[in-house]
Amino acid sequence: MTQNDRFSSVWDRCGGGQERFVIDRGRRGESDTHSHVAPTEQRLTGAPRIWGGVHDDNAALLGGTAGHAGTFTTANDLAGYAEHLLDPEHPLHTWLTTSRAPQAPIEPGLDRGLAWLVADDGNVVYHHGWTGTSLFLAPTTGRYIAICTNAVYHGPPGPRLASLRTLARKTITAT
C-alpha cells in the first residue's frame, strides 16, 4: 500500500465524498485532477498553474510530500471531517485529543500542538493550509469553522488572510 493509499483510506473512513488526497511526485500541472479541484499558483510566468499537487514551501523542503500537505477538498467534506474529529465516539477524536496537547509555546495564550495551533487554554485548535484553507475546532463546545480559499492564485498569500483568520478565531471563541 502506498503512502497515498494510506492517506486516502483515512479520508474514506471519514465518510469522504469528493475530497482528494494528492501526493506530489513532481508532476505539477498534470491533468490527474477532478473538476472540483481549483488550480492554485503559477510559480513561473507562462508555466501552467499548479493543479491538484502539493506545492507549499514546507512540503517542498521535504521533497514535495508532507503529512500536512496534499488535501484538496470541498467545504462540505471538510465540515464532515471536523464533525468526526469532534465526535467523542469517532476514532479520530482520540487523535484530536492527543494532538492538541500543547507541545511548545509560541506566545502568551498560543501554543503549538502536534498539527494544531492551540489557543484559549486548549479550547480552540486550528490549522492553516498553504492555499488559505483553515480549520478551526472548539472541542469543548463541538463547534467548528472551515474556511476554503484559493488565496495563492495570485501568488503567496502573505498577510492577506490574517484578518479573515483572526475573525474566525474570534467567532469560534465567542459564547
Secondary structure, DSSP 8 states (H G I E B T S, - for coil): --HHHHHHHHHHHTT-SS-EE----S-TT-S---TTS-B---SSTTS---BSS---HHHHHTTT--TTS-EE--HHHHHHHHHHHH-TTSHHHHHHHHHTS--EEEETTEEE-SSSEEEGGGTEEEEE-TTS-EEEEETTTTEEEEE---TTTTS--GGGGHHHHHHHHHHHH--
